[in-house]
């Protein structure tokens, strides 16, 4: 079944190099919207890891958005607002 969306906060792709090969891109979720958010000062998972995940998804053809924030491995009000707007859009499009 199709997922409504994927929200990725300060994360990375453990097996990202396989994202576009074989059956890894299931047709049910090929158009699932993805939002990737990351703090530019994150010392737990450096921002380059999040950007790498975003690039892998984008290059594989997924509808992915990138947002970065002046913060560490945490959340900020701007990010919460962006997440809220994204969730309202994604969940508002469920038929």
N, CA, C and O atoms as a printed pandas DataFrame, in Angstrom:
     atom_number atom_name residue_name chain_id  residue_number  x_coord  y_coord  z_coord
0              1         N          UNK        A               1    0.829   -1.176    0.000
1              2        CA          UNK        A               1    0.000    0.000    0.000
2              3         C          UNK        A               1    0.877    1.245    0.000
3              4         O          UNK        A               1    2.010    1.224    0.481
4              5         N          UNK        A               2    0.335    2.324   -0.546
5              6        CA          UNK        A               2    1.066    3.581   -0.629
6              7         C          UNK        A               2    1.091    4.279    0.719
7              8         O          UNK        A               2    0.076    4.359    1.410
8              9         N          UNK        A               3    2.257    4.780    1.083
9             10        CA          UNK        A               3    2.401    5.595    2.276
10            11         C          UNK        A               3    1.921    7.007    1.960
11            12         O          UNK        A               3    2.019    7.445    0.814
12            13         N          UNK        A               4    1.407    7.722    2.949
13            14        CA          UNK        A               4    0.979    9.107    2.742
14            15         C          UNK        A               4    2.189   10.006    2.526
15            16         O          UNK        A               4    2.132   10.947    1.734
16            17         N          UNK        A               5    3.279    9.724    3.223
17            18        CA          UNK        A               5    4.493   10.518    3.096
18            19         C          UNK        A               5    5.563    9.981    4.015
19            20         O          UNK        A               5    5.302    9.143    4.878
20            21         N          UNK        A               6    6.773   10.474    3.818
21            22        CA          UNK        A               6    7.905   10.077    4.647
22            23         C          UNK        A               6    8.565   11.349    5.160
23            24         O          UNK        A               6    8.958   12.216    4.380
24            25         N          UNK        A               7    8.681   11.450    6.484
25            26        CA          UNK        A               7    9.325   12.581    7.132
26            27         C          UNK        A               7   10.633   12.088    7.730
27            28         O          UNK        A               7   10.627   11.210    8.593
28            29         N          UNK        A               8   11.744   12.638    7.287
29            30        CA          UNK        A               8   13.068   12.205    7.743
30            31         C          UNK        A               8   13.752   13.364    8.462
31            32         O          UNK        A               8   14.114   14.359    7.835
32            33         N          UNK        A               9   13.927   13.235    9.768
33            34        CA          UNK        A               9   14.519   14.299   10.574
34            35         C          UNK        A               9   15.914   13.904   11.037
35            36         O          UNK        A               9   16.081   12.910   11.744
36            37         N          UNK        A              10   16.915   14.682   10.639
37            38        CA          UNK        A              10   18.310   14.469   11.055
38            39         C          UNK        A              10   18.690   13.000   10.963
39            40         O          UNK        A              10   19.011   12.367   11.969
40            41         N          UNK        A              11   18.650   12.471    9.766
41            42        CA          UNK        A              11   18.871   11.041    9.583
42            43         C          UNK        A              11   19.809   10.783    8.403
43            44         O          UNK        A              11   20.375   11.722    7.844
44            45         N          UNK        A              12   19.974    9.536    8.030
45            46        CA          UNK        A              12   20.861    9.160    6.933
46            47         C          UNK        A              12   20.323    7.889    6.282
47            48         O          UNK        A              12   19.394    7.266    6.795
48            49         N          UNK        A              13   20.909    7.511    5.155
49            50        CA          UNK        A              13   20.518    6.285    4.445
50            51         C          UNK        A              13   21.574    5.222    4.729
51            52         O          UNK        A              13   22.706    5.324    4.258
52            53         N          UNK        A              14   21.205    4.216    5.489
53            54        CA          UNK        A              14   22.152    3.157    5.840
54            55         C          UNK        A              14   22.572    2.342    4.627
55            56         O          UNK        A              14   23.728    1.931    4.525
56            57         N          UNK        A              15   21.647    2.105    3.709
57            58        CA          UNK        A              15   21.942    1.314    2.517
58            59         C          UNK        A              15   21.516    2.083    1.274
59            60         O          UNK        A              15   20.931    1.512    0.353
60            61         N          UNK        A              16   21.805    3.353    1.249
61            62        CA          UNK        A              16   21.357    4.239    0.190
62            63         C          UNK        A              16   21.835    3.894   -1.205
63            64         O          UNK        A              16   21.146    4.177   -2.185
64            65         N          UNK        A              17   23.011    3.284   -1.308
65            66        CA          UNK        A              17   23.519    2.975   -2.635
66            67         C          UNK        A              17   22.640    1.987   -3.389
67            68         O          UNK        A              17   22.762    1.871   -4.608
68            69         N          UNK        A              18   21.754    1.269   -2.692
69            70        CA          UNK        A              18   20.869    0.299   -3.333
70            71         C          UNK        A              18   19.486    0.878   -3.652
71            72         O          UNK        A              18   18.621    0.144   -4.129
72            73         N          UNK        A              19   19.258    2.142   -3.410
73            74        CA          UNK        A              19   17.926    2.738   -3.513
74            75         C          UNK        A              19   17.310    2.618   -4.908
75            76         O          UNK        A              19   16.094    2.466   -5.028
76            77         N          UNK        A              20   18.110    2.683   -5.942
77            78        CA          UNK        A              20   17.541    2.678   -7.284
78            79         C          UNK        A              20   17.688    1.370   -8.030
79            80         O          UNK        A              20   17.393    1.309   -9.224
80            81         N          UNK        A              21   18.136    0.323   -7.361
81            82        CA          UNK        A              21   18.374   -0.932   -8.063
82            83         C          UNK        A              21   17.313   -1.974   -7.718
83            84         O          UNK        A              21   16.733   -1.954   -6.632
84            85         N          UNK        A              22   17.082   -2.847   -8.620
85            86        CA          UNK        A              22   16.171   -3.974   -8.372
86            87         C          UNK        A              22   14.769   -3.532   -8.016
87            88         O          UNK        A              22   14.207   -2.648   -8.663
88            89         N          UNK        A              23   14.197   -4.145   -6.983
89            90        CA          UNK        A              23   12.832   -3.856   -6.553
90            91         C          UNK        A              23   12.772   -2.841   -5.420
91            92         O          UNK        A              23   11.724   -2.680   -4.794
92            93         N          UNK        A              24   13.890   -2.147   -5.142
93            94        CA          UNK        A              24   13.898   -1.271   -3.978
94            95         C          UNK        A              24   12.947   -0.091   -4.134
95            96         O          UNK        A              24   12.515    0.477   -3.131
96            97         N          UNK        A              25   12.610    0.293   -5.352
97            98        CA          UNK        A              25   11.666    1.391   -5.566
98            99         C          UNK        A              25   10.313    0.783   -5.907
99           100         O          UNK        A              25    9.953    0.652   -7.077
100          101         N          UNK        A              26    9.575    0.416   -4.879
101          102        CA          UNK        A              26    8.266   -0.203   -5.069
102          103         C          UNK        A              26    7.329    0.769   -5.764
103          104         O          UNK        A              26    7.282    1.947   -5.413
104          105         N          UNK        A              27    6.598    0.291   -6.729
105          106        CA          UNK        A              27    5.710    1.157   -7.505
106          107         C          UNK        A              27    4.651    1.816   -6.639
107          108         O          UNK        A              27    4.211    2.921   -6.956
108          109         N          UNK        A              28    4.225    1.175   -5.556
109          110        CA          UNK        A              28    3.198    1.750   -4.683
110          111         C          UNK        A              28    3.671    3.048   -4.043
111          112         O          UNK        A              28    2.852    3.909   -3.722
112          113         N          UNK        A              29    4.979    3.205   -3.852
113          114        CA          UNK        A              29    5.513    4.381   -3.172
114          115         C          UNK        A              29    6.442    5.220   -4.041
115          116         O          UNK        A              29    7.183    6.055   -3.523
116          117         N          UNK        A              30    6.414    5.014   -5.333
117          118        CA          UNK        A              30    7.276    5.774   -6.236
118          119         C          UNK        A              30    6.969    7.263   -6.215
119          120         O          UNK        A              30    7.849    8.074   -6.500
120          121         N          UNK        A              31    5.735    7.638   -5.882
121          122        CA          UNK        A              31    5.365    9.055   -5.858
122          123         C          UNK        A              31    5.072    9.559   -4.447
123          124         O          UNK        A              31    4.475   10.622   -4.278
124          125         N          UNK        A              32    5.485    8.810   -3.446
125          126        CA          UNK        A              32    5.283    9.213   -2.055
126          127         C          UNK        A              32    6.137   10.435   -1.752
127          128         O          UNK        A              32    7.351   10.395   -1.954
128          129         N          UNK        A              33    5.532   11.528   -1.267
129          130        CA          UNK        A              33    6.317   12.723   -0.952
130          131         C          UNK        A              33    7.219   12.488    0.259
131          132         O          UNK        A              33    6.833   11.829    1.225
132          133         N          UNK        A              34    8.430   13.043    0.181
133          134        CA          UNK        A              34    9.424   12.873    1.241
134          135         C          UNK        A              34    9.954   14.250    1.631
135          136         O          UNK        A              34   10.299   15.057    0.768
136          137         N          UNK        A              35   10.016   14.510    2.920
137          138        CA          UNK        A              35   10.621   15.734    3.429
138          139         C          UNK        A              35   11.810   15.349    4.299
139          140         O          UNK        A              35   11.666   14.600    5.265
140          141         N          UNK        A              36   12.987   15.868    3.951
141          142        CA          UNK        A              36   14.212   15.614    4.706
142          143         C          UNK        A              36   14.640   16.931    5.355
143          144         O          UNK        A              36   14.874   17.924    4.666
144          145         N          UNK        A              37   14.741   16.929    6.685
145          146        CA          UNK        A              37   15.143   18.117    7.455
146          147         C          UNK        A              37   16.402   17.799    8.251
147          148         O          UNK        A              37   16.567   16.691    8.761
148          149         N          UNK        A              38   17.306   18.807    8.351
149          150        CA          UNK        A              38   18.559   18.564    9.071
150          151         C          UNK        A              38   19.116   19.873    9.600
151          152         O          UNK        A              38   18.969   20.919    8.969
152          153         N          UNK        A              39   19.755   19.814   10.758
153          154        CA          UNK        A              39   20.445   20.970   11.329
154          155         C          UNK        A              39   21.840   21.098   10.753
155          156         O          UNK        A              39   22.561   20.107   10.641
156          157         N          UNK        A              40   22.229   22.314   10.385
157          158        CA          UNK        A              40   23.546   22.498    9.761
158          159         C          UNK        A              40   24.692   22.355   10.763
159          160         O          UNK        A              40   25.846   22.193   10.364
160          161         N          UNK        A              41   24.387   22.413   12.049
161          162        CA          UNK        A              41   25.419   22.265   13.086
162          163         C          UNK        A              41   25.290   20.943   13.840
163          164         O          UNK        A              41   25.770   20.821   14.967
164          165         N          UNK        A              42   24.649   19.964   13.228
165          166        CA          UNK        A              42   24.425   18.659   13.867
166          167         C          UNK        A              42   25.756   17.925   14.001
167          168         O          UNK        A              42   26.409   17.623   13.002
168          169         N          UNK        A              43   26.155   17.639   15.243
169          170        CA          UNK        A              43   27.398   16.911   15.495
170          171         C          UNK        A              43   27.134   15.413   15.707
171          172         O          UNK        A              43   28.077   14.622   15.714
172          173         N          UNK        A              44   25.871   15.016   15.878
173          174        CA          UNK        A              44   25.520   13.604   16.034
174          175         C          UNK        A              44   25.504   12.942   14.659
175          176         O          UNK        A              44   26.136   11.905   14.454
176          177         N          UNK        A              45   24.781   13.545   13.725
177          178        CA          UNK        A              45   24.743   13.096   12.333
178          179         C          UNK        A              45   25.017   14.327   11.469
179          180         O          UNK        A              45   24.103   15.109   11.210
180          181         N          UNK        A              46   26.246   14.510   11.026
181          182        CA          UNK        A              46   26.593   15.706   10.260
182          183         C          UNK        A              46   25.660   15.938    9.070
183          184         O          UNK        A              46   25.166   14.994    8.454
184          185         N          UNK        A              47   25.434   17.204    8.766
185          186        CA          UNK        A              47   24.496   17.589    7.721
186          187         C          UNK        A              47   24.826   16.931    6.372
187          188         O          UNK        A              47   23.929   16.697    5.562
188          189         N          UNK        A              48   26.081   16.638    6.137
189          190        CA          UNK        A              48   26.470   15.990    4.878
190          191         C          UNK        A              48   25.793   14.626    4.734
191          192         O          UNK        A              48   25.527   14.188    3.615
192          193         N          UNK        A              49   25.512   13.949    5.852
193          194        CA          UNK        A              49   24.833   12.651    5.801
194          195         C          UNK        A              49   23.378   12.829    5.357
195          196         O          UNK        A              49   22.873   12.032    4.566
196          197         N          UNK        A              50   22.712   13.852    5.852
197          198        CA          UNK        A              50   21.348   14.141    5.428
198          199         C          UNK        A              50   21.291   14.562    3.978
199          200         O          UNK        A              50   20.411   14.127    3.236
200          201         N          UNK        A              51   22.237   15.419    3.562
201          202        CA          UNK        A              51   22.280   15.869    2.167
202          203         C          UNK        A              51   22.543   14.701    1.221
203          204         O          UNK        A              51   22.011   14.656    0.112
204          205         N          UNK        A              52   23.358   13.768    1.665
205          206        CA          UNK        A              52   23.632   12.576    0.859
206          207         C          UNK        A              52   22.364   11.748    0.670
207          208         O          UNK        A              52   22.088   11.275   -0.433
208          209         N          UNK        A              53   21.589   11.571    1.744
209          210        CA          UNK        A              53   20.324   10.827    1.658
210          211         C          UNK        A              53   19.372   11.531    0.701
211          212         O          UNK        A              53   18.742   10.893   -0.142
212          213         N          UNK        A              54   19.271   12.853    0.835
213          214        CA          UNK        A              54   18.418   13.639   -0.062
214          215         C          UNK        A              54   18.841   13.445   -1.517
215          216         O          UNK        A              54   17.998   13.204   -2.381
216          217         N          UNK        A              55   20.126   13.547   -1.788
217          218        CA          UNK        A              55   20.626   13.401   -3.164
218          219         C          UNK        A              55   20.352   12.017   -3.724
219          220         O          UNK        A              55   19.969   11.887   -4.887
220          221         N          UNK        A              56   20.541   10.982   -2.918
221          222        CA          UNK        A              56   20.256    9.618   -3.373
222          223         C          UNK        A              56   18.793    9.460   -3.748
223          224         O          UNK        A              56   18.472    8.869   -4.779
224          225         N          UNK        A              57   17.904    9.987   -2.912
225          226        CA          UNK        A              57   16.464    9.904   -3.194
226          227         C          UNK        A              57   16.098   10.701   -4.447
227          228         O          UNK        A              57   15.347   10.222   -5.297
228          229         N          UNK        A              58   16.628   11.909   -4.553
229          230        CA          UNK        A              58   16.342   12.760   -5.704
230          231         C          UNK        A              58   16.839   12.107   -7.001
231          232         O          UNK        A              58   16.121   12.066   -8.000
232          233         N          UNK        A              59   18.065   11.603   -6.970
233          234        CA          UNK        A              59   18.638   10.958   -8.159
234          235         C          UNK        A              59   17.900    9.681   -8.537
235          236         O          UNK        A              59   17.938    9.267   -9.696
236          237         N          UNK        A              60   17.229    9.050   -7.573
237          238        CA          UNK        A              60   16.443    7.842   -7.848
238          239         C          UNK        A              60   15.040    8.197   -8.348
239          240         O          UNK        A              60   14.257    7.310   -8.688
240          241         N          UNK        A              61   14.723    9.502   -8.391
241          242        CA          UNK        A              61   13.446    9.931   -8.939
242          243         C          UNK        A              61   12.312   10.112   -7.950
243          244         O          UNK        A              61   11.162   10.291   -8.350
244          245         N          UNK        A              62   12.623   10.068   -6.660
245          246        CA          UNK        A              62   11.578   10.267   -5.660
246          247         C          UNK        A              62   11.252   11.752   -5.507
247          248         O          UNK        A              62   12.137   12.590   -5.681
248          249         N          UNK        A              63   10.003   12.096   -5.186
249          250        CA          UNK        A              63    9.632   13.491   -4.952
250          251         C          UNK        A              63   10.058   13.919   -3.549
251          252         O          UNK        A              63    9.288   13.796   -2.597
252          253         N          UNK        A              64   11.270   14.415   -3.429
253          254        CA          UNK        A              64   11.864   14.708   -2.133
254          255         C          UNK        A              64   12.180   16.196   -2.005
255          256         O          UNK        A              64   12.610   16.839   -2.963
256          257         N          UNK        A              65   11.961   16.725   -0.810
257          258        CA          UNK        A              65   12.282   18.114   -0.499
258          259         C          UNK        A              65   13.363   18.147    0.574
259          260         O          UNK        A              65   13.407   17.275    1.442
260          261         N          UNK        A              66   14.230   19.148    0.516
261          262        CA          UNK        A              66   15.298   19.326    1.495
262          263         C          UNK        A              66   15.078   20.625    2.264
263          264         O          UNK        A              66   14.759   21.653    1.668
264          265         N          UNK        A              67   15.248   20.582    3.584
265          266        CA          UNK        A              67   15.202   21.767    4.427
266          267         C          UNK        A              67   16.351   21.661    5.441
267          268         O          UNK        A              67   16.559   20.612    6.051
268          269         N          UNK        A              68   17.082   22.751    5.605
269          270        CA          UNK        A              68   18.124   22.770    6.628
270          271         C          UNK        A              68   17.916   23.989    7.520
271          272         O          UNK        A              68   17.337   24.995    7.109
272          273         N          UNK        A              69   18.404   23.869    8.748
273          274        CA          UNK        A              69   18.132   24.869    9.778
274          275         C          UNK        A              69   19.392   25.173   10.572
275          276         O          UNK        A              69   20.254   24.308   10.723
276          277         N          UNK        A              70   19.507   26.409   11.088
277          278        CA          UNK        A              70   20.678   26.771   11.909
278          279         C          UNK        A              70   20.537   26.216   13.330
279          280         O          UNK        A              70   20.237   26.946   14.274
280          281         N          UNK        A              71   20.761   24.910   13.453
281          282        CA          UNK        A              71   20.610   24.228   14.738
282          283         C          UNK        A              71   21.490   22.988   14.745
283          284         O          UNK        A              71   22.097   22.630   13.735
284          285         N          UNK        A              72   21.546   22.336   15.910
285          286        CA          UNK        A              72   22.292   21.084   16.061
286          287         C          UNK        A              72   21.338   19.908   15.843
287          288         O          UNK        A              72   20.446   19.991   14.998
288          289         N          UNK        A              73   21.512   18.820   16.588
289          290        CA          UNK        A              73   20.668   17.625   16.483
290          291         C          UNK        A              73   19.465   17.830   17.402
291          292         O          UNK        A              73   19.411   17.299   18.511
292          293         N          UNK        A              74   18.508   18.608   16.914
293          294        CA          UNK        A              74   17.359   19.030   17.709
294          295         C          UNK        A              74   16.257   19.478   16.754
295          296         O          UNK        A              74   16.342   19.234   15.550
296          297         N          UNK        A              75   15.237   20.123   17.277
297          298        CA          UNK        A              75   14.213   20.754   16.450
298          299         C          UNK        A              75   14.142   22.228   16.820
299          300         O          UNK        A              75   14.527   22.617   17.922
300          301         N          UNK        A              76   13.649   23.047   15.895
301          302        CA          UNK        A              76   13.461   24.467   16.157
302          303         C          UNK        A              76   12.063   24.854   15.678
303          304         O          UNK        A              76   11.419   24.097   14.952
304          305         N          UNK        A              77   11.607   26.018   16.083
305          306        CA          UNK        A              77   10.248   26.447   15.726
306          307         C          UNK        A              77   10.042   26.556   14.218
307          308         O          UNK        A              77    8.973   26.218   13.712
308          309         N          UNK        A              78   11.055   27.024   13.504
309          310        CA          UNK        A              78   10.930   27.126   12.044
310          311         C          UNK        A              78   10.720   25.750   11.428
311          312         O          UNK        A              78    9.885   25.581   10.540
312          313         N          UNK        A              79   11.480   24.769   11.902
313          314        CA          UNK        A              79   11.341   23.404   11.405
314          315         C          UNK        A              79    9.954   22.847   11.734
315          316         O          UNK        A              79    9.325   22.214   10.886
316          317         N          UNK        A              80    9.477   23.076   12.950
317          318        CA          UNK        A              80    8.154   22.600   13.342
318          319         C          UNK        A              80    7.082   23.210   12.439
319          320         O          UNK        A              80    6.141   22.522   12.045
320          321         N          UNK        A              81    7.217   24.484   12.112
321          322        CA          UNK        A              81    6.276   25.124   11.188
322          323         C          UNK        A              81    6.319   24.502    9.807
323          324         O          UNK        A              81    5.275   24.270    9.198
324          325         N          UNK        A              82    7.532   24.227    9.300
325          326        CA          UNK        A              82    7.676   23.584    7.987
326          327         C          UNK        A              82    7.069   22.187    7.998
327          328         O          UNK        A              82    6.396   21.791    7.046
328          329         N          UNK        A              83    7.306   21.436    9.078
329          330        CA          UNK        A              83    6.732   20.089    9.204
330          331         C          UNK        A              83    5.214   20.166    9.231
331          332         O          UNK        A              83    4.542   19.372    8.573
332          333         N          UNK        A              84    4.672   21.106    9.981
333          334        CA          UNK        A              84    3.215   21.263   10.068
334          335         C          UNK        A              84    2.604   21.536    8.700
335          336         O          UNK        A              84    1.618   20.908    8.314
336          337         N          UNK        A              85    3.197   22.480    7.968
337          338        CA          UNK        A              85    2.674   22.801    6.625
338          339         C          UNK        A              85    2.777   21.593    5.699
339          340         O          UNK        A              85    1.852   21.315    4.936
340          341         N          UNK        A              86    3.905   20.870    5.762
341          342        CA          UNK        A              86    4.096   19.698    4.904
342          343         C          UNK        A              86    3.075   18.613    5.242
343          344         O          UNK        A              86    2.471   18.024    4.346
344          345         N          UNK        A              87    2.882   18.350    6.538
345          346        CA          UNK        A              87    1.898   17.336    6.952
346          347         C          UNK        A              87    0.473   17.727    6.516
347          348         O          UNK        A              87   -0.293   16.877    6.061
348          349         N          UNK        A              88    0.132   18.984    6.653
349          350        CA          UNK        A              88   -1.206   19.422    6.233
350          351         C          UNK        A              88   -1.400   19.220    4.729
351          352         O          UNK        A              88   -2.474   18.813    4.285
352          353         N          UNK        A              89   -0.369   19.503    3.959
353          354        CA          UNK        A              89   -0.435   19.298    2.506
354          355         C          UNK        A              89   -0.536   17.813    2.173
355          356         O          UNK        A              89   -1.409   17.393    1.412
356          357         N          UNK        A              90    0.372   17.021    2.754
357          358        CA          UNK        A              90    0.412   15.584    2.459
358          359         C          UNK        A              90   -0.871   14.887    2.912
359          360         O          UNK        A              90   -1.468   14.123    2.153
360          361         N          UNK        A              91   -1.286   15.147    4.130
361          362        CA          UNK        A              91   -2.476   14.472    4.655
362          363         C          UNK        A              91   -3.753   15.026    4.038
363          364         O          UNK        A              91   -4.773   14.337    4.004
364          365         N          UNK        A              92   -3.709   16.244    3.559
365          366        CA          UNK        A              92   -4.855   16.824    2.874
366          367         C          UNK        A              92   -5.086   16.253    1.487
367          368         O          UNK        A              92   -6.163   16.405    0.912
368          369         N          UNK        A              93   -4.051   15.585    0.948
369          370        CA          UNK        A              93   -4.143   15.004   -0.397
370          371         C          UNK        A              93   -4.532   13.532   -0.386
371          372         O          UNK        A              93   -4.592   12.904   -1.443
372          373         N          UNK        A              94   -4.798   12.972    0.792
373          374        CA          UNK        A              94   -5.187   11.553    0.865
374          375         C          UNK        A              94   -6.639   11.433    0.421
375          376         O          UNK        A              94   -7.532   12.111    0.930
376          377         N          UNK        A              95   -6.836   10.559   -0.531
377          378        CA          UNK        A              95   -8.209   10.347   -1.035
378          379         C          UNK        A              95   -8.879    9.192   -0.324
379          380         O          UNK        A              95  -10.031    8.872   -0.617
